[in-house]
Amino acid sequence: MTYVLLAFGLFSLLLAVNAHRPRRRHITTLVPSFFAGWLTIELAPHLLVAEVTGLGILVASGGLEGWLGWTGLIAGLAAAAGTAATIIAARKTIVTLRDSGVPLDLDPDDAPRYPRSHLVLPPLCFIPRRGVKVERNVVYREEGRLRLKLDVYRPAENGHLRPGLMQIHGGGWVIGDKREQGLPLLNHLAVQGWVGFNVNYRLSPRATWPEHLVDLKHFIAWYRENAESYGADPDFLCVTGGSAGGHLTAMVALSANVPEFQPGIENVDTSVRGAVPFYGVYDFVEPGPWPVPMGATRLVERMLVKRSFTEEPDAFAKASPVNYLRSDAPPFFVIHGSHDSLIPVAEARRFVDKLRDVSESPVIYAEMKGGQHAFDVFPSYRTARVVEGVERYLTGLHRQYLEGAGRPSVPDEVSESVG
């Protein structure tokens, strides 16, 4: 039992260290490091209970015999202390806005603008909340054997036309589903009077770029025609998504009305009113924070674009949001975790810098201290803080739209609530 306690303590300590210093140098360590750090950070309360319980059982079973047992206990206690610190940090999440001049404070100890009951707290974000109506598997595109579906999250009570939000799931363009991601945000926004559309699209390797984006453009065309049937305003639609969904969010927002990406619906207005990409990829060509360009990786080159990066770099440039920056881009709220081990935080920073140089609309950048990739998938306290901030930001954009204020500025709610 002594050796079991030693192994348990050292393993727990390894998880704690990895959560704060993830391994990124090679794919063999990157992927397991990400999953271990993701679960450690975002499920810290569950992990702390497991660590304390495990240590107690092993000590009671005689694990403290000899110095090896004591070493295991000390390592385990250090790991538990690190996990407790992670929980405290998450509960006092501060969204740091870099170079925007706008403080965004989502500290839950401060009095929020909305009643505490409006916050999305665990475990309610993964199931339809009270007052939320969910309609599943609505077909939005059907051509031959192709049937693409979405889920609708909206207020249970009918009323005036409400703002719409398109949610794009992640999964490296090869996996993922509308049932798995964006649920905390969609549930919370529905309570606040929004209509959310969690959209599926074709996945690689069966799909080849830009078919993923074409599908999402078809959703916008469907939305223009059918939004009122679900209580949404066909003239007001924002877009959000994480990881591959963050990349697609930026592409949807920046490539509005580009004929190449909307064949057959060239005359449809595919513009959106605002974009909130989470931990996305924005440049496949320039290495930047990557050891090699993202486009040169096996995933993007062989499964997504299916062309040679060396021989046809233009194909990868056309798939990069950074190459569609324009002065009339919609407002952006870019969100990334400082501890992201899959997509380095520097990827978001350089995209924001370039977008700010071009866009006449506000570009807000929120960097989540201690946040891993996909931090918002779990119904954690950090997720609750971010969901509240995004809702305030989007609601501010909608209010300006209703007031006819022209090009949006930074919403007052964001200025007052974010830090």
C-alpha positions in Angstrom: 0.0 0.0 0.0 3.0 2.3 0.6 3.9 2.1 -3.1 0.3 2.8 -4.1 0.2 5.9 -2.0 3.5 7.1 -3.5 2.3 6.5 -7.0 -1.0 8.2 -6.3 0.6 11.2 -4.7 3.2 11.6 -7.5 0.5 11.2 -10.2 -1.7 13.8 -8.6 1.2 16.2 -8.4 2.1 15.6 -12.0 -1.5 16.5 -13.0 -1.2 19.8 -11.0 2.1 20.7 -12.6 0.9 19.9 -16.1 -2.2 22.1 -15.6 0.0 25.1 -15.1 2.9 24.1 -17.5 1.4 22.0 -20.3 3.7 20.2 -22.7 3.5 21.5 -26.3 6.7 20.5 -28.0 5.6 17.2 -29.7 2.3 15.6 -30.6 3.1 12.6 -28.4 3.0 14.8 -25.3 0.7 17.6 -26.6 -2.5 15.6 -26.8 -2.3 13.7 -23.5 -1.0 17.0 -21.8 -4.1 18.8 -23.2 -6.6 16.3 -22.0 -5.0 16.0 -18.6 -4.8 19.7 -18.1 -8.3 20.3 -19.5 -9.9 17.8 -17.0 -7.7 19.0 -14.1 -8.5 22.7 -14.6 -12.2 22.5 -15.5 -13.1 19.6 -13.2 -11.0 20.8 -10.3 -13.7 20.4 -7.6 -14.3 16.8 -8.6 -10.6 16.1 -8.7 -10.1 17.7 -5.3 -12.7 15.4 -3.8 -11.0 12.4 -5.5 -7.6 13.4 -4.3 -8.6 14.0 -0.7 -10.7 10.8 -0.6 -7.9 8.7 -2.2 -5.3 10.0 0.2 -7.5 9.3 3.2 -8.2 5.7 2.1 -4.6 5.0 1.4 -3.3 6.5 4.7 -6.0 4.5 6.6 -4.9 1.3 4.9 -1.4 1.6 6.1 0.2 3.5 3.3 2.3 5.7 5.6 4.8 3.0 6.5 8.3 4.2 5.7 9.6 7.3 3.9 8.1 6.4 0.6 4.6 6.6 2.1 5.3 10.0 3.6 6.7 11.2 0.3 3.5 10.1 -1.4 1.4 11.9 1.2 3.4 15.1 0.9 3.1 15.0 -2.9 -0.6 14.3 -2.7 -1.2 17.2 -0.3 0.8 19.5 -2.5 -1.3 18.4 -5.5 -4.5 19.0 -3.5 -3.3 22.5 -2.5 -2.7 23.2 -6.2 -6.1 21.9 -7.1 -7.7 24.1 -4.4 -5.9 27.1 -5.8 -7.2 26.3 -9.3 -10.8 26.3 -7.9 -10.3 29.6 -6.2 -8.9 31.1 -9.3 -11.8 29.8 -11.4 -14.4 31.2 -9.0 -12.7 34.6 -9.2 -12.2 34.5 -12.9 -10.9 37.8 -14.3 -11.2 38.2 -18.0 -8.1 40.3 -19.0 -8.7 42.6 -22.0 -5.4 43.2 -23.8 -4.8 46.6 -25.3 -8.5 47.5 -25.6 -8.7 50.2 -23.0 -11.9 48.5 -21.8 -11.9 46.9 -18.3 -14.0 43.7 -18.2 -14.5 42.4 -14.7 -16.5 39.2 -14.2 -15.5 38.7 -10.6 -18.6 36.9 -9.0 -18.0 38.7 -5.7 -19.1 42.0 -7.4 -22.8 42.7 -7.7 -23.8 41.7 -11.3 -26.2 43.8 -13.3 -28.6 40.9 -13.6 -30.0 38.9 -10.7 -27.8 36.0 -9.5 -30.6 33.6 -10.6 -29.8 34.5 -14.3 -26.3 33.1 -14.1 -25.6 29.7 -15.7 -24.3 27.7 -12.8 -23.5 23.9 -12.7 -25.1 21.6 -13.4 -28.0 23.4 -15.1 -26.2 24.4 -18.3 -26.3 21.0 -20.1 -30.0 20.5 -19.8 -32.8 22.8 -21.1 -33.3 25.4 -18.4 -36.6 26.4 -17.0 -38.3 28.8 -19.4 -36.3 27.4 -22.4 -37.9 25.5 -25.3 -35.6 23.3 -27.4 -36.5 22.0 -30.8 -34.1 19.3 -32.0 -33.0 18.1 -35.4 -34.6 20.8 -37.6 -33.4 20.2 -41.2 -31.9 23.4 -42.6 -30.3 22.0 -45.8 -31.4 19.1 -47.9 -29.9 18.2 -51.2 -30.0 14.6 -52.4 -28.7 12.4 -49.6 -27.4 15.5 -47.7 -29.5 16.4 -44.7 -28.0 18.9 -42.3 -29.7 19.6 -39.0 -29.8 22.1 -36.1 -31.2 22.5 -32.6 -33.1 25.6 -31.6 -33.0 27.1 -28.1 -35.5 29.8 -27.5 -37.7 31.3 -24.8 -40.7 29.2 -23.9 -43.0 32.2 -24.1 -43.8 33.8 -27.4 -43.2 37.5 -27.9 -41.7 40.0 -30.3 -39.0 39.0 -32.7 -35.8 38.2 -30.8 -32.1 38.4 -31.7 -30.6 35.2 -33.2 -27.3 33.5 -32.5 -25.6 30.9 -34.6 -23.4 28.4 -32.6 -20.8 26.4 -34.5 -19.3 23.4 -32.7 -15.6 22.5 -32.8 -13.8 19.2 -33.1 -10.9 19.8 -35.5 -13.2 19.9 -38.5 -13.5 16.1 -38.3 -15.6 15.4 -35.2 -18.2 17.1 -33.0 -21.9 17.6 -32.9 -24.5 20.2 -32.1 -25.5 18.2 -28.9 -22.0 18.6 -27.3 -20.9 22.3 -27.4 -22.2 25.7 -26.7 -25.0 24.5 -24.5 -24.2 26.7 -21.4 -24.3 29.8 -23.6 -27.4 28.9 -25.6 -29.4 28.0 -22.5 -28.4 31.3 -20.8 -29.1 33.4 -23.8 -32.5 31.8 -24.3 -33.4 32.8 -20.7 -32.3 36.3 -21.6 -34.6 36.4 -24.7 -32.4 35.2 -27.5 -33.0 32.4 -30.1 -30.0 30.2 -30.5 -29.3 27.8 -33.4 -26.8 25.0 -32.7 -25.8 24.0 -36.3 -24.2 20.9 -37.7 -22.1 20.9 -40.8 -20.3 18.4 -43.0 -17.1 17.0 -41.4 -13.8 16.0 -42.9 -12.3 13.8 -44.2 -15.5 13.2 -46.2 -15.9 17.0 -46.6 -13.3 19.1 -48.3 -12.7 22.8 -47.6 -14.7 25.0 -48.1 -17.7 22.7 -47.9 -17.9 23.3 -44.1 -18.2 27.0 -44.7 -20.6 26.6 -47.6 -23.0 24.7 -45.3 -22.9 27.5 -42.7 -23.7 30.0 -45.4 -26.7 27.9 -46.3 -27.8 28.1 -42.7 -27.7 31.9 -42.9 -29.9 31.7 -46.1 -32.3 29.4 -44.2 -32.3 31.8 -41.2 -33.3 34.7 -43.4 -36.3 32.8 -44.6 -37.3 30.9 -41.5 -36.2 33.0 -38.5 -39.6 34.5 -37.8 -41.1 31.0 -37.5 -38.9 30.5 -34.4 -39.5 34.0 -33.1 -36.1 35.4 -34.3 -35.4 38.6 -36.2 -34.2 37.6 -39.7 -32.2 40.8 -39.9 -30.2 40.3 -36.7 -27.9 37.3 -36.4 -24.6 36.9 -34.5 -22.2 34.0 -34.6 -20.1 32.1 -32.1 -18.1 28.9 -31.8 -15.0 27.3 -30.4 -11.8 25.8 -31.7 -12.6 24.7 -35.3 -15.9 26.4 -34.6 -13.9 29.5 -33.7 -12.1 29.4 -37.1 -15.4 29.0 -38.8 -17.0 31.8 -36.8 -14.3 34.2 -38.0 -14.7 33.0 -41.6 -18.4 33.4 -41.5 -18.1 36.9 -40.1 -15.3 38.1 -42.4 -16.3 36.4 -45.7 -19.8 37.8 -46.0 -21.2 37.7 -49.5 -18.1 36.1 -51.1 -19.6 34.2 -54.0 -17.0 31.4 -53.8 -18.4 30.4 -50.4 -22.1 30.5 -51.2 -22.6 28.8 -54.6 -26.3 28.7 -55.5 -27.2 31.4 -53.0 -25.0 34.2 -54.3 -27.7 36.8 -53.9 -28.4 36.0 -50.2 -27.0 38.5 -47.7 -24.7 36.3 -45.5 -23.4 39.1 -43.2 -23.7 38.9 -39.4 -24.0 41.6 -36.7 -21.3 40.3 -34.4 -18.8 37.5 -33.9 -17.5 35.8 -30.7 -14.9 33.2 -31.6 -13.4 31.1 -28.8 -9.8 29.7 -29.0 -9.8 29.6 -32.8 -7.2 29.2 -35.5 -7.0 32.3 -37.7 -3.9 31.8 -39.9 -2.9 28.5 -41.7 0.1 30.0 -43.5 2.2 32.0 -41.2 3.8 29.9 -38.4 3.8 32.5 -35.7 3.3 30.6 -32.4 3.5 27.2 -34.2 6.6 25.1 -34.8 5.4 24.8 -38.4 2.5 26.5 -40.2 -0.9 25.1 -39.1 -1.7 24.4 -42.8 1.3 22.1 -43.0 0.0 19.8 -40.3 -1.4 16.4 -41.3 -4.8 17.4 -40.0 -5.2 20.5 -42.2 -3.2 19.4 -45.2 -4.5 15.9 -45.7 -7.9 15.9 -44.1 -9.3 19.4 -44.4 -7.9 21.2 -47.4 -6.6 18.0 -49.1 -3.9 19.8 -51.1 -0.1 20.2 -50.8 0.8 23.0 -48.5 4.2 23.4 -50.2 2.8 23.4 -53.8 -0.5 25.3 -53.2 -0.1 27.7 -50.3 -2.8 29.9 -51.7 -5.4 27.3 -51.0 -4.5 27.5 -47.3 -4.5 31.3 -47.4 -8.0 31.2 -48.7 -9.0 29.2 -45.7 -7.4 31.7 -43.2 -9.7 34.3 -41.6 -6.7 36.7 -41.4 -6.8 37.1 -45.2 -10.4 38.4 -45.1 -9.9 41.4 -42.8 -11.7 44.5 -43.9 -12.7 47.9 -42.6 -16.4 47.0 -42.5 -16.0 43.8 -40.5 -18.6 43.3 -37.8 -17.7 43.8 -34.1 -15.6 41.0 -32.7 -15.2 39.6 -29.2 -12.2 37.2 -29.3 -11.8 34.9 -26.3 -8.8 32.6 -25.6 -7.4 30.8 -22.6 -3.9 31.7 -21.4 -3.0 28.0 -20.7 -4.3 26.7 -24.1 -2.0 23.9 -25.0 -3.7 23.0 -28.4 -3.9 26.5 -29.9 -1.3 28.8 -28.3 -2.7 32.1 -27.0 -0.4 34.0 -29.3 -2.5 32.9 -32.2 -5.4 34.9 -30.9 -3.2 37.9 -30.0 -1.8 38.3 -33.5 -5.2 38.0 -35.1 -6.7 40.6 -32.9 -3.8 43.0 -33.6 -4.2 42.6 -37.3 -8.0 43.0 -37.2 -7.8 46.1 -35.1 -5.4 47.7 -37.7 -8.1 47.3 -40.3 -11.6 47.1 -38.8 -13.6 50.2 -38.0 -15.7 48.2 -35.6 -14.7 47.4 -32.0 -12.4 44.4 -31.5 -12.4 43.2 -27.9 -10.0 40.5 -26.8 -10.5 38.6 -23.5 -7.7 36.4 -22.3 -8.8 33.9 -19.7 -6.1 33.5 -17.0 -5.6 29.8 -16.4 -8.1 28.7 -19.1 -7.3 25.6 -21.1 -8.6 24.8 -24.6 -12.3 24.1 -24.6 -12.7 25.5 -21.1 -16.3 26.4 -21.7 -17.5 22.9 -22.5 -17.9 22.0 -18.8 -20.4 23.9 -16.6 -17.7 25.4 -14.4 -17.6 28.7 -12.6 -15.3 30.0 -15.2 -17.8 29.1 -17.9 -20.5 31.0 -15.9 -18.4 34.1 -15.8 -17.6 34.0 -19.5 -21.2 33.2 -20.6 -22.5 36.2 -18.6 -19.9 38.5 -20.3 -20.7 37.2 -23.8 -24.4 37.7 -23.2 -23.9 41.2 -22.0 -21.8 42.0 -25.0 -24.2 40.5 -27.5 -27.2 42.2 -25.8 -25.4 45.5 -26.1 -25.0 45.0 -29.8 -28.6 44.2 -30.2 -29.7 47.2 -28.2 -27.7 49.4 -30.5 -29.3 47.8 -33.5 -32.7 48.5 -32.1 -31.8 52.1 -31.4 -30.5 52.5 -34.9 -27.2 53.8 -33.6 -25.3 52.9 -36.8 -21.9 51.1 -36.4 -21.7 49.7 -32.9 -19.4 50.9 -30.3 -18.3 48.9 -27.2 -21.6 48.1 -25.3 -22.0 49.9 -22.0 -22.7 46.6 -20.2 -19.4 45.2 -21.3 -17.5 48.3 -20.2 -19.1 48.1 -16.8 -18.9 44.4 -16.2 -15.6 43.2 -17.7 -11.9 43.5 -16.0 
